Amino acid sequence: MADILQGKVAIVTGAGRGVGRGVARLMAQEGASVVVVDPGVNVDGSGFDASFAEQVASEIRSEGGTAVACTESVATMEGGEKIVQSAIDSFGKLDIVVTCAGILRDRMIFNMTEQEWDDVIAVHLKGTFTVVKHACILFRQQRSGRIITFSSQSGLVGNSGQANYGAAKSGIAGFTKVVARDMGRYGITANSIAPRAATRMIGAIPESANEIRARGGVSGLSEEGELEQLDPDDIAPFVGYLASDYASNINGQTFLVWGGEVSLMSQPRPERSIYNPDGHWPTDELAPLAAGYLTRDIPNPAPAQPPR
Ligand SMILES: NC(=O)c1ccc[n+]([C@@H]2O[C@H](COP(=O)([O-])OP(=O)(O)OC[C@H]3O[C@@H](n4cnc5c(N)ncnc54)[C@H](O)[C@@H]3O)[C@@H](O)[C@H]2O)c1
């Protein structure tokens, strides 16, 4: 280990399992003191089990690192404030926030309940805001800080059966770009990761969305077999890099990370345009031009299926 986070204090939410656990352990190995945040909920957000956060914190300590467990939920403003306060109470400062906490409540849009929508938005989108907002109050005062959020290909590209999750993850990518602009002038950076890794979250998908997708003839984002091979600990080194002094000018970006591969995602920009110098388009001119040029040969991600 290179000690690239020596003397830093990091909060990692959702660190009791999966990707977050790997991030917390790597940050500790790189010299950071870590607040391991996790209420140990089930994949649908129900339940509570303090042992997950405590287990990871004790693993870190047994490896010679410094960590405390925190079982607050990210889903409320009060929880976000307590999580940030926990870093101050335990280690006297805060340098890095990583927001890995997540749940899944997959359902096709026509069957999705308000509760399923609200729960997923609360943990992912609001749960990113609650911690980042309170951290940013400190970061602005101290003129330093690193924010690494977790988006998903489901939000960047779209994945059937995940309207709540995709909306939250797309929202997190947009949120991160705005926070990058709000906080960059104070020397703070905010970047987002879209990971792919075999965790219990992915293990939950075959019983829900993958079955629905398969029934509807719609493919998922990746082959299941391929995802099962991907070690969640492979995400951590790049998160460590973004949190380090090496990445002091990397701001407002999204990275796809899995296995040994890290990709910088492109920023959305116009691909093809049509232009009417007279301003408002008459529809009888617009429709044939749009069909013949602007929207020609665009693949449909979910083409109509024959009736069953
Ligand atoms: N695994 C993948 O392939 C993949 C793909 C895209 C995005 N992601 C994202 O990466 C992040 C980590 O996912 P993972 O695969 O490690 O999942 P995971 O289920 O293994 O871990 C998520 C952790 O978040 C915790 N959590 C849930 N609700 C919480 C709350 N209210 N407050 C605090 N913690 C809470 C859970 O207890 C759990 O330990 C998530 O944001 C997920 O959406 C993962």
PDBQT file of the ligand as one rigid body, heavy atoms in Angstrom, charges set to zero:
ROOT
HETATM    1  N1  LIG A 401     -23.082  -4.228  -7.541  1.00  0.00    +0.000 N 
HETATM    2  C1  LIG A 401     -23.276  -3.651  -8.711  1.00  0.00    +0.000 C 
HETATM    3  O1  LIG A 401     -23.038  -4.239  -9.794  1.00  0.00    +0.000 OA
HETATM    4  C2  LIG A 401     -23.768  -2.242  -8.772  1.00  0.00    +0.000 A 
HETATM    5  C3  LIG A 401     -24.125  -1.727 -10.020  1.00  0.00    +0.000 A 
HETATM    6  C4  LIG A 401     -24.521  -0.417 -10.114  1.00  0.00    +0.000 A 
HETATM    7  C5  LIG A 401     -24.566   0.366  -8.974  1.00  0.00    +0.000 A 
HETATM    8  N2  LIG A 401     -24.249  -0.153  -7.764  1.00  0.00    +0.000 N 
HETATM    9  C6  LIG A 401     -24.321   0.726  -6.595  1.00  0.00    +0.000 C 
HETATM   10  O2  LIG A 401     -23.168   0.555  -5.789  1.00  0.00    +0.000 OA
HETATM   11  C7  LIG A 401     -23.504   0.797  -4.415  1.00  0.00    +0.000 C 
HETATM   12  C8  LIG A 401     -23.084  -0.369  -3.560  1.00  0.00    +0.000 C 
HETATM   13  O3  LIG A 401     -23.884  -1.500  -3.936  1.00  0.00    +0.000 OA
HETATM   14  P1  LIG A 401     -23.531  -3.012  -3.559  1.00  0.00    +0.000 P 
HETATM   15  O4  LIG A 401     -23.661  -3.792  -4.827  1.00  0.00    +0.000 OA
HETATM   16  O5  LIG A 401     -22.283  -3.079  -2.786  1.00  0.00    +0.000 OA
HETATM   17  O6  LIG A 401     -24.806  -3.374  -2.657  1.00  0.00    +0.000 OA
HETATM   18  P2  LIG A 401     -24.937  -4.134  -1.246  1.00  0.00    +0.000 P 
HETATM   19  O7  LIG A 401     -26.377  -4.455  -1.116  1.00  0.00    +0.000 OA
HETATM   20  O8  LIG A 401     -23.941  -5.240  -1.161  1.00  0.00    +0.000 OA
HETATM   21  O9  LIG A 401     -24.534  -3.016  -0.173  1.00  0.00    +0.000 OA
HETATM   22  C9  LIG A 401     -25.333  -1.901   0.059  1.00  0.00    +0.000 C 
HETATM   23  C10 LIG A 401     -25.261  -1.571   1.542  1.00  0.00    +0.000 C 
HETATM   24  O10 LIG A 401     -26.018  -0.369   1.765  1.00  0.00    +0.000 OA
HETATM   25  C11 LIG A 401     -26.614  -0.487   3.035  1.00  0.00    +0.000 C 
HETATM   26  N3  LIG A 401     -27.776   0.388   3.168  1.00  0.00    +0.000 N 
HETATM   27  C12 LIG A 401     -29.016   0.198   2.683  1.00  0.00    +0.000 A 
HETATM   28  N4  LIG A 401     -29.840   1.178   3.083  1.00  0.00    +0.000 NA
HETATM   29  C13 LIG A 401     -29.094   2.019   3.841  1.00  0.00    +0.000 A 
HETATM   30  C14 LIG A 401     -29.388   3.223   4.543  1.00  0.00    +0.000 A 
HETATM   31  N5  LIG A 401     -30.626   3.727   4.543  1.00  0.00    +0.000 N 
HETATM   32  N6  LIG A 401     -28.383   3.860   5.197  1.00  0.00    +0.000 NA
HETATM   33  C15 LIG A 401     -27.118   3.348   5.183  1.00  0.00    +0.000 A 
HETATM   34  N7  LIG A 401     -26.784   2.190   4.549  1.00  0.00    +0.000 NA
HETATM   35  C16 LIG A 401     -27.766   1.539   3.896  1.00  0.00    +0.000 A 
HETATM   36  C17 LIG A 401     -27.024  -1.952   3.119  1.00  0.00    +0.000 C 
HETATM   37  O11 LIG A 401     -27.252  -2.379   4.465  1.00  0.00    +0.000 OA
HETATM   38  C18 LIG A 401     -25.870  -2.644   2.440  1.00  0.00    +0.000 C 
HETATM   39  O12 LIG A 401     -24.921  -3.123   3.368  1.00  0.00    +0.000 OA
HETATM   40  C19 LIG A 401     -25.014   1.043  -4.402  1.00  0.00    +0.000 C 
HETATM   41  O13 LIG A 401     -25.275   2.420  -4.443  1.00  0.00    +0.000 OA
HETATM   42  C20 LIG A 401     -25.486   0.406  -5.681  1.00  0.00    +0.000 C 
HETATM   43  O14 LIG A 401     -26.710   0.967  -6.131  1.00  0.00    +0.000 OA
HETATM   44  C21 LIG A 401     -23.860  -1.449  -7.620  1.00  0.00    +0.000 A 
ENDROOT
TORSDOF 0
